[in-house]
Amino acid sequence: LFMSCYISNPPDREPYLVRFNQIVSDYETLLFSSPSEERMSSRQRFSDQFDLEFEDGFNALTNYSYTAPSVNYSDCYEEKQDVNVFLCEYWRLMNTLELTGNYKNILRLLQAISQMIVNWPKEGFNALRKFTQIKHPLIHRGIIKVLSQNYLRYPTITKQFLHSESNNFDFHDLLEIQANAAANIEYRTLEQLQWARILYFLRTYINKNIIEDILSIFLTVDTLETALIKIISLAQFPNNDE
């Protein structure tokens, strides 16, 4: 859903929001599901249940944040918006979950913000402040994980965040954030937004029917290897001599 709307018209978020809000209304509980325990690669990599859930790249809620701040960088919108507005559906869900004590699912929202920071660090860190207001050990551990990862990506803005939120972190927290050099960043999957950009480039400059062709390939071939070979052939650059 996200990729189809993004590819059609990247600056226009409204068609996606209409459909996303309907999905939330109809399938709210399913949006928090995680396939991490079923993935052999994830189970082999992480022995800790928290890491298994948090490091798994699948999160159906994440794409809601991918283009959220774009309203402030587009000429299509006259009024600027803050995180309370362009992430309002997250906060509605978080309020409901906190009232019911469902902190495990709030962690899924935090995971979505973590992935948002990759593309929008300023806006992502502003959104992260809302989670520091939740005084629960599971959420605090999640925030430490997010900060550990982004201390490597964006050290300056991460330090600024820690300084402004210093009352929420003790010495041991800061040590864990700064000393966690690996932070499992090497396990990060290619973000859906990057996949959408790749498809948009291929559709615009190489093959305008590539999305339909890819779907057709997966419906007609028997093996993944055959599918990949055919998909690669679709993405060949046109001959300049033609």
C-alpha positions in Angstrom: 0.0 0.0 0.0 2.7 2.5 1.0 4.9 1.8 -2.0 2.1 1.9 -4.5 0.9 5.4 -3.2 4.5 6.6 -2.9 5.4 5.6 -6.4 2.3 7.1 -7.9 2.9 10.6 -6.4 5.6 10.9 -3.7 4.6 14.5 -2.5 0.9 13.6 -2.0 0.4 11.7 1.2 -3.4 12.0 1.4 -4.3 8.9 -0.6 -2.1 6.8 1.6 -3.5 8.3 4.8 -7.1 7.5 3.8 -6.2 3.9 3.3 -3.9 3.6 6.3 -6.6 4.9 8.6 -9.1 2.4 7.2 -6.6 -0.4 7.8 -6.0 0.7 11.4 -9.8 0.8 11.9 -10.3 -2.7 10.5 -7.1 -4.5 11.5 -5.7 -2.6 14.5 -4.5 -5.7 16.4 -2.9 -7.3 13.4 -0.7 -4.3 12.8 1.3 -5.2 15.9 2.1 -8.8 14.9 5.7 -9.8 14.4 7.1 -12.8 12.5 10.5 -12.7 14.2 10.1 -15.9 16.1 9.3 -17.8 12.9 12.3 -16.5 11.1 15.3 -18.9 11.4 17.8 -16.2 10.6 16.5 -14.0 13.4 16.4 -16.8 16.0 19.9 -17.8 15.2 21.2 -14.2 15.5 19.5 -13.2 18.7 19.1 -15.3 21.9 17.4 -12.5 23.8 13.6 -12.2 23.3 13.8 -8.4 23.4 16.5 -8.2 20.8 14.7 -10.8 18.7 11.6 -8.6 18.5 13.3 -5.2 18.3 15.9 -6.1 15.7 13.5 -7.8 13.3 13.0 -5.5 10.4 9.3 -6.3 9.9 6.9 -3.6 11.2 3.6 -2.9 9.5 3.3 0.4 11.3 6.6 1.8 10.1 5.6 3.1 6.6 3.2 5.6 8.2 6.2 7.6 9.3 8.3 7.4 6.2 7.0 10.5 4.4 5.2 12.1 7.4 7.5 15.1 7.7 7.5 15.8 4.0 4.6 18.1 4.4 7.1 20.6 5.8 9.4 20.4 2.8 6.8 20.6 0.0 5.3 23.6 -1.7 2.0 21.8 -1.7 1.4 22.6 2.0 1.3 26.2 3.2 1.2 25.5 7.0 4.0 23.7 8.8 3.1 20.7 11.0 4.8 19.2 14.0 5.0 15.6 15.1 1.8 15.9 17.0 0.0 16.4 13.7 1.7 14.3 11.1 2.1 11.3 13.5 -1.3 11.7 15.1 -2.3 8.1 14.4 0.7 6.8 16.3 -0.2 8.9 19.4 -3.8 7.8 19.3 -2.7 4.2 19.3 -0.1 4.8 22.0 -2.6 6.4 24.3 -4.9 3.4 23.9 -2.1 1.0 24.5 -0.9 2.8 27.6 -4.3 2.9 29.1 -4.5 -0.9 28.8 -0.9 -1.4 30.0 0.1 -3.0 26.6 3.7 -1.8 26.7 4.9 -4.6 24.4 2.9 -3.1 21.5 4.0 0.4 22.4 7.5 -1.0 21.8 6.4 -1.6 18.2 5.6 2.1 17.8 9.0 2.9 19.3 10.6 0.6 16.7 8.8 2.5 14.0 10.1 5.8 15.2 13.6 4.2 15.3 13.3 3.5 11.6 11.9 7.0 11.0 15.0 8.5 12.5 17.1 6.9 9.7 15.3 9.1 7.1 14.2 12.1 9.3 16.6 12.4 12.2 15.4 15.8 13.4 11.7 14.9 13.3 12.4 11.4 14.5 14.2 12.5 17.7 11.3 15.0 18.4 8.9 12.1 18.2 11.2 10.0 20.5 10.6 12.6 23.3 7.1 11.3 23.7 8.3 7.9 24.7 10.6 9.3 27.4 7.4 10.3 29.2 6.4 6.7 29.6 8.0 5.4 32.8 8.2 1.7 32.2 11.3 -0.5 32.1 10.5 -2.1 28.7 10.0 1.2 27.0 13.2 2.6 28.6 15.2 -0.3 27.3 13.8 0.3 23.9 14.8 3.9 24.0 18.3 2.9 25.0 18.4 0.6 22.0 17.2 3.3 19.6 19.8 5.8 21.0 22.6 3.2 20.8 21.9 2.6 17.1 21.6 6.3 16.2 24.7 7.3 18.3 26.6 5.7 15.4 24.4 7.2 12.6 23.9 10.7 14.0 26.3 11.3 16.9 25.8 15.0 17.2 22.0 15.1 17.2 21.9 12.0 19.5 24.2 13.9 22.0 21.9 16.9 21.8 18.9 14.7 22.6 20.7 13.1 25.6 21.6 16.5 26.9 18.1 17.9 26.6 16.6 14.7 28.2 19.4 14.2 30.8 16.9 13.6 33.6 15.7 10.4 32.0 19.1 8.7 31.8 21.6 7.7 34.3 25.4 7.0 34.0 24.8 3.3 33.1 22.4 4.3 30.4 24.9 6.7 28.9 27.7 4.1 29.1 25.5 1.5 27.2 24.6 4.0 24.5 28.1 5.2 23.8 29.9 1.9 24.3 27.6 -0.2 22.1 29.7 0.2 19.0 28.0 -2.6 16.9 24.3 -1.9 17.8 23.4 -4.5 15.2 23.2 -1.8 12.5 24.8 -4.4 10.1 21.5 -6.4 10.4 19.3 -3.6 9.3 17.2 -4.5 6.3 16.8 -2.2 3.4 14.1 0.2 4.4 10.8 0.1 2.5 11.3 3.8 1.6 14.5 2.8 -0.2 12.7 0.0 -2.0 10.0 2.5 -3.1 12.7 4.9 -4.4 14.4 2.1 -6.3 11.1 1.1 -8.0 10.2 4.7 -8.7 13.6 5.2 -10.4 13.2 2.0 -12.5 9.6 2.8 -13.4 10.4 6.4 -14.4 13.7 5.9 -16.3 13.9 2.3 -17.4 10.6 0.4 -17.5 7.3 2.1 -16.8 5.5 -1.2 -16.5 8.1 -2.8 -14.1 5.8 -3.2 -11.1 3.2 -5.1 -13.2 5.9 -7.1 -14.8 7.4 -8.1 -11.4 4.1 -9.2 -10.1 3.5 -11.2 -13.2 6.9 -12.9 -12.9 6.2 -14.0 -9.3 2.8 -15.5 -10.4 4.3 -17.5 -13.2 7.7 -18.9 -12.1 8.4 -21.8 -9.9 11.7 -20.8 -8.1 13.0 -17.6 -6.6 16.2 -17.9 -8.6 14.2 -17.9 -11.9 12.2 -14.9 -10.6 15.4 -12.9 -9.8 16.9 -13.6 -13.2 13.8 -12.4 -14.9 13.5 -9.3 -12.7 17.1 -8.3 -13.4 16.5 -8.6 -17.1 13.6 -6.1 -16.6 15.9 -3.5 -15.1 18.4 -3.4 -18.0 19.2 0.2 -19.0 18.0 1.0 -22.5 20.4 0.9 -25.4 21.4 4.5 -26.3 21.8 3.5 -29.9 18.1 2.7 -30.2 
